[in-house]
Amino acid sequence: MFVQKGKPKVSDDPRVIDAYLVASARLGERDAFARLVGLRGARLYTHARRLCDDAETAQDMVQQAWVEIWRGLCGLRDDHAFLPWALRIVTRIAARDLRGRLA
């Protein structure tokens, strides 16, 4: 459940919560972005860990993903699709990492 001080309950739906936080982060609210990191960081790490066999590399990929997410937040067309979009960013980073190791 997502509740703000003095405001009614927004939603229990994670997609609605993400959309609200994305919109707030776009307006420059760093706390909203920090909340996104807190809510979705473990999911991104789990995804990265499945894509590589090294925990440290997975952590580096997630850190790079958060940088790319922050930079690309204004380009996200559907705020409700934040998590799939963020997971694709992690996947692209993993693919770049793999290509770099194979080159």
CNS distance restraints for C-alpha pairs under 8 A (distance, minus, plus):
assign (resid   1 and name CA) (resid   9 and name CA) 7.34 0.50 0.50
assign (resid   1 and name CA) (resid  10 and name CA) 7.81 0.50 0.50
assign (resid   1 and name CA) (resid  11 and name CA) 6.16 0.50 0.50
assign (resid   1 and name CA) (resid  12 and name CA) 4.54 0.50 0.50
assign (resid   1 and name CA) (resid  13 and name CA) 7.85 0.50 0.50
assign (resid   2 and name CA) (resid   9 and name CA) 6.25 0.50 0.50
assign (resid   2 and name CA) (resid  10 and name CA) 5.96 0.50 0.50
assign (resid   2 and name CA) (resid  11 and name CA) 6.03 0.50 0.50
assign (resid   2 and name CA) (resid  12 and name CA) 6.45 0.50 0.50
assign (resid   2 and name CA) (resid  17 and name CA) 6.74 0.50 0.50
assign (resid   3 and name CA) (resid   7 and name CA) 6.86 0.50 0.50
assign (resid   3 and name CA) (resid   8 and name CA) 6.61 0.50 0.50
assign (resid   3 and name CA) (resid   9 and name CA) 4.91 0.50 0.50
assign (resid   3 and name CA) (resid  10 and name CA) 6.21 0.50 0.50
assign (resid   4 and name CA) (resid   8 and name CA) 7.17 0.50 0.50
assign (resid   4 and name CA) (resid   9 and name CA) 7.32 0.50 0.50
assign (resid  10 and name CA) (resid  16 and name CA) 7.99 0.50 0.50
assign (resid  10 and name CA) (resid  17 and name CA) 7.58 0.50 0.50
assign (resid  11 and name CA) (resid  16 and name CA) 6.45 0.50 0.50
assign (resid  11 and name CA) (resid  17 and name CA) 6.64 0.50 0.50
assign (resid  12 and name CA) (resid  16 and name CA) 7.69 0.50 0.50
assign (resid  12 and name CA) (resid  17 and name CA) 7.41 0.50 0.50
assign (resid  13 and name CA) (resid  17 and name CA) 6.37 0.50 0.50
assign (resid  14 and name CA) (resid  18 and name CA) 6.02 0.50 0.50
assign (resid  15 and name CA) (resid  19 and name CA) 6.10 0.50 0.50
assign (resid  15 and name CA) (resid  80 and name CA) 4.87 0.50 0.50
assign (resid  15 and name CA) (resid  81 and name CA) 6.88 0.50 0.50
assign (resid  15 and name CA) (resid  82 and name CA) 7.49 0.50 0.50
assign (resid  16 and name CA) (resid  20 and name CA) 6.16 0.50 0.50
assign (resid  16 and name CA) (resid  80 and name CA) 6.12 0.50 0.50
assign (resid  17 and name CA) (resid  21 and name CA) 6.20 0.50 0.50
assign (resid  18 and name CA) (resid  22 and name CA) 5.92 0.50 0.50
assign (resid  18 and name CA) (resid  36 and name CA) 7.02 0.50 0.50
assign (resid  18 and name CA) (resid  79 and name CA) 6.94 0.50 0.50
assign (resid  18 and name CA) (resid  80 and name CA) 6.31 0.50 0.50
assign (resid  18 and name CA) (resid  82 and name CA) 6.39 0.50 0.50
assign (resid  18 and name CA) (resid  83 and name CA) 7.85 0.50 0.50
assign (resid  19 and name CA) (resid  23 and name CA) 6.10 0.50 0.50
assign (resid  19 and name CA) (resid  79 and name CA) 4.44 0.50 0.50
assign (resid  19 and name CA) (resid  80 and name CA) 4.85 0.50 0.50
assign (resid  19 and name CA) (resid  81 and name CA) 7.80 0.50 0.50
assign (resid  19 and name CA) (resid  82 and name CA) 7.15 0.50 0.50
assign (resid  20 and name CA) (resid  24 and name CA) 6.19 0.50 0.50
assign (resid  20 and name CA) (resid  79 and name CA) 7.80 0.50 0.50
assign (resid  21 and name CA) (resid  25 and name CA) 5.96 0.50 0.50
assign (resid  21 and name CA) (resid  32 and name CA) 5.11 0.50 0.50
assign (resid  21 and name CA) (resid  33 and name CA) 6.69 0.50 0.50
assign (resid  21 and name CA) (resid  35 and name CA) 7.48 0.50 0.50
assign (resid  21 and name CA) (resid  36 and name CA) 6.65 0.50 0.50
assign (resid  22 and name CA) (resid  26 and name CA) 6.14 0.50 0.50
assign (resid  22 and name CA) (resid  32 and name CA) 7.23 0.50 0.50
assign (resid  22 and name CA) (resid  33 and name CA) 7.11 0.50 0.50
assign (resid  22 and name CA) (resid  36 and name CA) 7.82 0.50 0.50
assign (resid  22 and name CA) (resid  73 and name CA) 7.31 0.50 0.50
assign (resid  22 and name CA) (resid  79 and name CA) 6.31 0.50 0.50
assign (resid  22 and name CA) (resid  82 and name CA) 7.74 0.50 0.50
assign (resid  23 and name CA) (resid  27 and name CA) 6.57 0.50 0.50
assign (resid  23 and name CA) (resid  79 and name CA) 7.25 0.50 0.50
assign (resid  24 and name CA) (resid  28 and name CA) 6.76 0.50 0.50
assign (resid  24 and name CA) (resid  29 and name CA) 5.60 0.50 0.50
assign (resid  24 and name CA) (resid  32 and name CA) 5.94 0.50 0.50
assign (resid  24 and name CA) (resid  33 and name CA) 7.90 0.50 0.50
assign (resid  25 and name CA) (resid  29 and name CA) 4.71 0.50 0.50
assign (resid  25 and name CA) (resid  30 and name CA) 6.00 0.50 0.50
assign (resid  25 and name CA) (resid  31 and name CA) 7.63 0.50 0.50
assign (resid  25 and name CA) (resid  32 and name CA) 5.27 0.50 0.50
assign (resid  25 and name CA) (resid  33 and name CA) 5.28 0.50 0.50
assign (resid  26 and name CA) (resid  73 and name CA) 6.77 0.50 0.50
assign (resid  26 and name CA) (resid  74 and name CA) 6.43 0.50 0.50
assign (resid  29 and name CA) (resid  33 and name CA) 6.93 0.50 0.50
assign (resid  30 and name CA) (resid  34 and name CA) 6.15 0.50 0.50
assign (resid  31 and name CA) (resid  35 and name CA) 6.08 0.50 0.50
assign (resid  32 and name CA) (resid  36 and name CA) 6.35 0.50 0.50
assign (resid  33 and name CA) (resid  37 and name CA) 6.31 0.50 0.50
assign (resid  34 and name CA) (resid  38 and name CA) 6.20 0.50 0.50
assign (resid  35 and name CA) (resid  39 and name CA) 6.01 0.50 0.50
assign (resid  36 and name CA) (resid  40 and name CA) 5.81 0.50 0.50
assign (resid  36 and name CA) (resid  41 and name CA) 7.55 0.50 0.50
assign (resid  37 and name CA) (resid  41 and name CA) 4.96 0.50 0.50
assign (resid  37 and name CA) (resid  66 and name CA) 7.75 0.50 0.50
assign (resid  38 and name CA) (resid  42 and name CA) 7.78 0.50 0.50
assign (resid  40 and name CA) (resid  44 and name CA) 6.35 0.50 0.50
assign (resid  40 and name CA) (resid  83 and name CA) 7.48 0.50 0.50
assign (resid  41 and name CA) (resid  45 and name CA) 6.16 0.50 0.50
assign (resid  41 and name CA) (resid  62 and name CA) 7.75 0.50 0.50
assign (resid  42 and name CA) (resid  46 and name CA) 6.09 0.50 0.50
assign (resid  43 and name CA) (resid  47 and name CA) 6.25 0.50 0.50
assign (resid  44 and name CA) (resid  48 and name CA) 6.14 0.50 0.50
assign (resid  44 and name CA) (resid  62 and name CA) 6.39 0.50 0.50
assign (resid  44 and name CA) (resid  86 and name CA) 7.49 0.50 0.50
assign (resid  44 and name CA) (resid  87 and name CA) 6.25 0.50 0.50
assign (resid  44 and name CA) (resid  90 and name CA) 7.07 0.50 0.50
assign (resid  45 and name CA) (resid  49 and name CA) 5.96 0.50 0.50
assign (resid  45 and name CA) (resid  58 and name CA) 6.42 0.50 0.50
assign (resid  45 and name CA) (resid  59 and name CA) 6.49 0.50 0.50
assign (resid  45 and name CA) (resid  62 and name CA) 6.00 0.50 0.50
assign (resid  46 and name CA) (resid  50 and name CA) 6.33 0.50 0.50
assign (resid  47 and name CA) (resid  51 and name CA) 6.53 0.50 0.50
assign (resid  47 and name CA) (resid  87 and name CA) 7.16 0.50 0.50
assign (resid  47 and name CA) (resid  90 and name CA) 7.59 0.50 0.50
assign (resid  48 and name CA) (resid  52 and name CA) 6.40 0.50 0.50
assign (resid  48 and name CA) (resid  58 and name CA) 5.03 0.50 0.50
assign (resid  48 and name CA) (resid  59 and name CA) 7.66 0.50 0.50
assign (resid  48 and name CA) (resid  61 and name CA) 6.83 0.50 0.50
assign (resid  48 and name CA) (resid  62 and name CA) 6.87 0.50 0.50
assign (resid  48 and name CA) (resid  90 and name CA) 6.37 0.50 0.50
assign (resid  48 and name CA) (resid  91 and name CA) 7.27 0.50 0.50
assign (resid  48 and name CA) (resid  94 and name CA) 7.22 0.50 0.50
assign (resid  49 and name CA) (resid  53 and name CA) 6.54 0.50 0.50
assign (resid  49 and name CA) (resid  54 and name CA) 7.03 0.50 0.50
assign (resid  49 and name CA) (resid  55 and name CA) 6.34 0.50 0.50
assign (resid  49 and name CA) (resid  58 and name CA) 5.21 0.50 0.50
assign (resid  51 and name CA) (resid  58 and name CA) 7.95 0.50 0.50
assign (resid  51 and name CA) (resid  91 and name CA) 7.51 0.50 0.50
assign (resid  51 and name CA) (resid  94 and name CA) 6.62 0.50 0.50
assign (resid  52 and name CA) (resid  57 and name CA) 7.29 0.50 0.50
assign (resid  52 and name CA) (resid  58 and name CA) 6.49 0.50 0.50
assign (resid  52 and name CA) (resid  94 and name CA) 7.33 0.50 0.50
assign (resid  53 and name CA) (resid  58 and name CA) 7.99 0.50 0.50
assign (resid  54 and name CA) (resid  58 and name CA) 6.22 0.50 0.50
assign (resid  55 and name CA) (resid  59 and name CA) 6.22 0.50 0.50
assign (resid  56 and name CA) (resid  60 and name CA) 6.25 0.50 0.50
assign (resid  57 and name CA) (resid  61 and name CA) 6.16 0.50 0.50
assign (resid  58 and name CA) (resid  62 and name CA) 6.27 0.50 0.50
assign (resid  59 and name CA) (resid  63 and name CA) 6.21 0.50 0.50
assign (resid  60 and name CA) (resid  64 and name CA) 6.20 0.50 0.50
assign (resid  61 and name CA) (resid  65 and name CA) 6.03 0.50 0.50
assign (resid  61 and name CA) (resid  90 and name CA) 6.56 0.50 0.50
assign (resid  61 and name CA) (resid  93 and name CA) 6.33 0.50 0.50
assign (resid  61 and name CA) (resid  94 and name CA) 6.85 0.50 0.50
assign (resid  62 and name CA) (resid  66 and name CA) 6.25 0.50 0.50
assign (resid  62 and name CA) (resid  90 and name CA) 6.51 0.50 0.50
assign (resid  63 and name CA) (resid  67 and name CA) 6.59 0.50 0.50
assign (resid  64 and name CA) (resid  68 and name CA) 6.35 0.50 0.50
assign (resid  64 and name CA) (resid  93 and name CA) 7.78 0.50 0.50
assign (resid  65 and name CA) (resid  69 and name CA) 5.91 0.50 0.50
assign (resid  65 and name CA) (resid  86 and name CA) 7.39 0.50 0.50
assign (resid  65 and name CA) (resid  89 and name CA) 6.06 0.50 0.50
assign (resid  65 and name CA) (resid  90 and name CA) 5.66 0.50 0.50
assign (resid  65 and name CA) (resid  93 and name CA) 7.22 0.50 0.50
assign (resid  66 and name CA) (resid  70 and name CA) 6.05 0.50 0.50
assign (resid  67 and name CA) (resid  71 and name CA) 6.30 0.50 0.50
assign (resid  68 and name CA) (resid  72 and name CA) 5.92 0.50 0.50
assign (resid  68 and name CA) (resid  89 and name CA) 7.60 0.50 0.50
assign (resid  69 and name CA) (resid  73 and name CA) 5.67 0.50 0.50
assign (resid  69 and name CA) (resid  86 and name CA) 6.74 0.50 0.50
assign (resid  69 and name CA) (resid  89 and name CA) 7.63 0.50 0.50
assign (resid  72 and name CA) (resid  76 and name CA) 6.81 0.50 0.50
assign (resid  76 and name CA) (resid  82 and name CA) 7.56 0.50 0.50
assign (resid  76 and name CA) (resid  85 and name CA) 7.89 0.50 0.50
assign (resid  78 and name CA) (resid  82 and name CA) 7.29 0.50 0.50
assign (resid  81 and name CA) (resid  85 and name CA) 6.22 0.50 0.50
assign (resid  82 and name CA) (resid  86 and name CA) 6.05 0.50 0.50
assign (resid  83 and name CA) (resid  87 and name CA) 6.07 0.50 0.50
assign (resid  84 and name CA) (resid  88 and name CA) 6.23 0.50 0.50
assign (resid  85 and name CA) (resid  89 and name CA) 6.46 0.50 0.50
assign (resid  86 and name CA) (resid  90 and name CA) 6.49 0.50 0.50
assign (resid  87 and name CA) (resid  91 and name CA) 6.21 0.50 0.50
assign (resid  88 and name CA) (resid  92 and name CA) 6.15 0.50 0.50
assign (resid  89 and name CA) (resid  93 and name CA) 6.25 0.50 0.50
assign (resid  90 and name CA) (resid  94 and name CA) 6.18 0.50 0.50
assign (resid  91 and name CA) (resid  95 and name CA) 6.19 0.50 0.50
assign (resid  92 and name CA) (resid  96 and name CA) 6.19 0.50 0.50
assign (resid  93 and name CA) (resid  97 and name CA) 6.14 0.50 0.50
assign (resid  94 and name CA) (resid  98 and name CA) 6.14 0.50 0.50
assign (resid  95 and name CA) (resid  99 and name CA) 6.12 0.50 0.50
assign (resid  96 and name CA) (resid 100 and name CA) 6.09 0.50 0.50
assign (resid  97 and name CA) (resid 101 and name CA) 6.31 0.50 0.50
assign (resid  98 and name CA) (resid 102 and name CA) 6.21 0.50 0.50
assign (resid  99 and name CA) (resid 103 and name CA) 6.08 0.50 0.50
